[in-house]
Each structure stands twice: as structure tokens, then as C-alpha cells.
Amino acid sequence: MNDGIVVVGASLAGLRVAEALRAGGYRGRLRLVGDEQHLPYDRPPLSKQVLTGEWEAERSALTTPAQLAEAGIETVLGARALDVDTEAVTLADGRRLGYDRLVVATGAAARTWPGAAPGGRVHRLRTLGDSVRLRAALADGGPLVVVGGGFIGLEVAAAARGAGLDVTVVELASTLLEPVLGPAIGACFTRLHRAAGVRVLTGVPITSLRETADAVNVELADGTGLTAAHVVVGIGAKPNTDWLTGLGLDDAAGVPCDARGRAGDRVWALGDVARWEQPAYGDSVRHEHWTSAVDQAAVVAAAVLGREPARPPAPPYFWSVQYDVNFQLAGRPDLASSVEVLEAGEGGADRGTVFALTDAAGRRVAVAAFHHPRRFLRLRRELQEESASAPVRP
């Protein structure tokens, strides 16, 4: 066999694993396949610097054609993977790419509102094209409604308020980010956005969302009606696994992998599409974090080459900048049953507040800081040390 390694997904995860394979001494054929025409780009700026216009879209690129050529990484762009079997990946244009080893890094797709017309006034934010289109929409002015009080939706809300738009956020839970962080931390974000002039509506479902030629009408279950020039839907993402039916890996919860990213015979997966075993926690989970993709790339490259990784992945880490607040989170908040304030903000303010999240057994599973980077750095280091030394859970 001499088809080499095929990495499907020209994302941060896909690029980094390809680079790590070359850095690890792999000299065979190496192809990077992506469904977009763009070279791999960085996603965090899409809801921040690119959306606000601080950066031009090109600045989000993670590599250049010259760098890829120098590394001997072939690119197959604008080519969606449609199917796969044990020998080859089939692309939407009919091409078949044979492989000796396959790495899956196809990420996740933003969920859309049922019936929303592509290219209309109802937006999602996942790709570079989405960000550029939404930036143009925000420049038109007019009221904006954000459906979903998660991180993407709130970063969009902050960007839109910074541009002077009238913004309303609609969240089904009782506080923003409550499903992810719990009500105590979520309340900090609710206060932050309300103080910035965002109308925050919580605890009420949307019953209808109707788009017209010049507006979008949003109806809530309590009878409230909202009229917006544009709507942004931020209600989560779905792993791109549909094309993996031929390998039996089309799991809606993410490609199931062992702790080193192995998903099957000669197949590995990483990044937003992959659900890795977590020996320290006794479960498996899918992380949509920038740092997780980078850490996993090093582990997968070592595994593909038959080596032990230099170090195991660190506890998941995430950050979000909204207005002038830098929020940081490390660990597994999904396992937490309680939240403790380790340090309160000065003068009763949320800024400077530091949290520890613990599970039912009293084990610290996550730490978070609402604009307190110095204290957070120490806590993140401690969490990593605790995770590395903890016994494997059954």
C-alpha cells in the first residue's frame, strides 16, 4: 500500500495533525482534504476580530500555500467527503482518494433554525464565509436578535453592541450560559450584557421565526413579539459524521475514539468531530475547544506513527472575550454539581471573580475566572497536576 495518509478536514485540527506527522518524521504521501475553498483558518477570530472588522478575513489563515508545499502536504480543497470505506474516501465530485491510514477532522456544523433560507436574514456563525456575511449584515444596522445565550451568540451580541446596534438575546434557560456553566456563573454574563444595553430575555421559548423581505419576526411563548433586521442562531453544533457510515462511525454524538484518538483499524479522529475516552473521568466526551484540537493533534500524530505521545492532553481550556471582559475556563464543567466562589470581585463586582467547580464527590473538575487571568493561570496549572495524578475512574 502506498496511498499514504489522508486527513479529511482542513481545519485547525487537520492542519496541526498533518504538521505533527511531518515533524515526527513521516515522509510518505500526505493529503489534507477540506470542503471549503479556503486554506485552514483560525475560528476564534470569526466571532471576534473578523466579525468586528478589526481583522480582514485573510488574517485568520493558519498557513500559506508555500508553507504547505515546503512541508509536502498536498491540499484537496472545495471537496466535500461524501462517503468512505476501508480503502478510500469518496468526494462529492466523484473522486476516490485511497488511503493507508485515515485521520478524521471534519469538525461540526452549526445547527440552523428549521426552514431558514440560506443566505437570508437568519444567520449562523461557524465558517469564515458566515463571519464575513454577518459582518456585512451588522454594518447595515437595524435591530439584531440572537437566539441562544451560548458563547458564540454572546460574542456576536457584544460585537453588535460595540457597533451600536439594538440587540436582544433570547435564551431558553433562566440565565445565559446556564446549561454550560450553571446559574451562578451564567448570572455574571447576564448582568454583563444587560449593563451593556442588551435586552436579555430568558426562560421563554420561541414559538415562531418568520422571515420577510426586509425583516425577521420572532414570536415568544409569552406573547412577546420581536422584529429584527437580522437574526443570529446560536443553538449548538452537530458533529460532521454523516459521511462515515461506511465505517460504522456515523455517531451523532461524535466519532467514538480511545484515549489516543483511535476510532478503528487504520482510522483516527480528533477535534470537534471526535468523542475521546477520558480515563481520568471514566467517560468519553467531545470537546469543541481550540486547545483540545491542538493537544489532540500531537497525540494522534504520535499514535499514527506508532509512538507514545510526549504528554497526554491537558484538561480542556476555553476563553471568551466579551466587551472588555476576558472569561477563562479549564476542565469539565459538565461534571460539576456545585460552584464555589474562590475569590470575589472587588466592590461586589463580577470582574475579578474566580470559581471552582466540583463534582458530587467533592473533586474539583473545573476552574473559571471572570477577568482574573493571573489567578486563573495558577488554578489551571493546579487542575492539570491534579488530573495527571488522579486514579483512572472505572
C-alpha positions, 0 to 999 in steps of 0.5 A, spaced: 500 500 500 502 506 498 496 511 498 499 514 504 495 518 509 489 522 508 486 527 513 479 529 511 478 536 514 482 542 513 481 545 519 485 547 525 485 540 527 487 537 520 492 542 519 496 541 526 495 533 525 498 533 518 504 538 521 505 533 527 506 527 522 511 531 518 515 533 524 515 526 527 518 524 521 513 521 516 515 522 509 510 518 505 504 521 501 500 526 505 493 529 503 489 534 507 482 534 504 477 540 506 470 542 503 471 549 503 475 553 498 479 556 503 486 554 506 485 552 514 483 558 518 483 560 525 475 560 528 476 564 534 477 570 530 470 569 526 466 571 532 471 576 534 476 580 530 473 578 523 466 579 525 468 586 528 472 588 522 478 589 526 481 583 522 480 582 514 478 575 513 485 573 510 488 574 517 485 568 520 489 563 515 493 558 519 498 557 513 500 559 506 500 555 500 508 555 500 508 553 507 504 547 505 508 545 499 515 546 503 512 541 508 509 536 502 502 536 504 498 536 498 491 540 499 484 537 496 480 543 497 472 545 495 471 537 496 466 535 500 467 527 503 461 524 501 462 517 503 468 512 505 470 505 506 476 501 508 480 503 502 478 510 500 474 516 501 469 518 496 468 526 494 462 529 492 465 530 485 466 523 484 473 522 486 476 516 490 482 518 494 485 511 497 488 511 503 493 507 508 491 510 514 485 515 515 485 521 520 478 524 521 477 532 522 471 534 519 469 538 525 461 540 526 456 544 523 452 549 526 445 547 527 440 552 523 433 554 525 428 549 521 426 552 514 431 558 514 433 560 507 440 560 506 443 566 505 437 570 508 436 574 514 437 568 519 444 567 520 449 562 523 456 563 525 461 557 524 465 558 517 469 564 515 464 565 509 458 566 515 463 571 519 464 575 513 456 575 511 454 577 518 459 582 518 456 585 512 449 584 515 451 588 522 454 594 518 447 595 515 444 596 522 437 595 524 435 591 530 439 584 531 436 578 535 440 572 537 437 566 539 441 562 544 445 565 550 451 560 548 458 563 547 458 564 540 451 568 540 454 572 546 460 574 542 456 576 536 451 580 541 457 584 544 460 585 537 453 588 535 453 592 541 460 595 540 457 597 533 451 600 536 446 596 534 439 594 538 440 587 540 436 582 544 438 575 546 433 570 547 435 564 551 431 558 553 434 557 560 433 562 566 440 565 565 445 565 559 450 560 559 446 556 564 446 549 561 454 550 560 456 553 566 450 553 571 446 559 574 451 562 578 456 563 573 451 564 567 448 570 572 455 574 571 454 574 563 447 576 564 448 582 568 454 583 563 450 584 557 444 587 560 449 593 563 451 593 556 444 595 553 442 588 551 435 586 552 436 579 555 430 575 555 430 568 558 426 562 560 421 563 554 421 559 548 420 561 541 414 559 538 415 562 531 421 565 526 418 568 520 422 571 515 420 577 510 423 581 505 426 586 509 425 583 516 425 577 521 419 576 526 420 572 532 414 570 536 415 568 544 411 563 548 409 569 552 406 573 547 412 577 546 413 579 539 420 581 536 422 584 529 429 584 527 433 586 521 437 580 522 437 574 526 443 570 529 442 562 531 446 560 536 443 553 538 449 548 538 453 544 533 452 537 530 458 533 529 460 532 521 459 524 521 454 523 516 459 521 511 462 515 515 457 510 515 461 506 511 465 505 517 460 504 522 462 511 525 456 515 523 455 517 531 451 523 532 454 524 538 461 524 535 466 519 532 467 514 538 475 514 539 480 511 545 484 515 549 489 516 543 484 518 538 483 511 535 476 510 532 478 503 528 483 499 524 487 504 520 482 510 522 483 516 527 479 522 529 480 528 533 477 535 534 470 537 534 468 531 530 471 526 535 468 523 542 475 521 546 475 516 552 477 520 558 480 515 563 481 520 568 473 521 568 471 514 566 467 517 560 468 519 553 466 526 551 467 531 545 470 537 546 469 543 541 475 547 544 481 550 540 486 547 545 483 540 545 484 540 537 491 542 538 493 537 544 489 532 540 493 533 534 500 531 537 497 525 540 494 522 534 500 524 530 504 520 535 499 514 535 499 514 527 506 513 527 506 508 532 509 512 538 507 514 545 505 521 545 510 526 549 504 528 554 497 526 554 492 532 553 491 537 558 484 538 561 480 542 556 481 550 556 476 555 553 476 563 553 471 568 551 472 575 550 466 579 551 466 587 551 472 588 555 471 582 559 476 576 558 472 569 561 477 563 562 475 556 563 479 549 564 476 542 565 469 539 565 464 543 567 459 538 565 461 534 571 460 539 576 454 539 581 456 545 585 460 552 584 464 555 589 466 562 589 474 562 590 475 569 590 470 575 589 470 581 585 472 587 588 466 592 590 461 586 589 463 586 582 463 580 577 470 582 574 475 579 578 471 573 580 474 566 580 470 559 581 471 552 582 467 547 580 466 540 583 463 534 582 458 530 587 464 527 590 467 533 592 473 533 586 474 539 583 473 538 575 473 545 573 476 552 574 473 559 571 475 566 572 471 572 570 477 577 568 482 574 573 487 571 568 493 571 573 489 567 578 486 563 573 493 561 570 495 558 577 488 554 578 489 551 571 496 549 572 493 546 579 487 542 575 492 539 570 497 536 576 491 534 579 488 530 573 495 527 571 495 524 578 488 522 579 486 514 579 483 512 572 475 512 574 472 505 572 
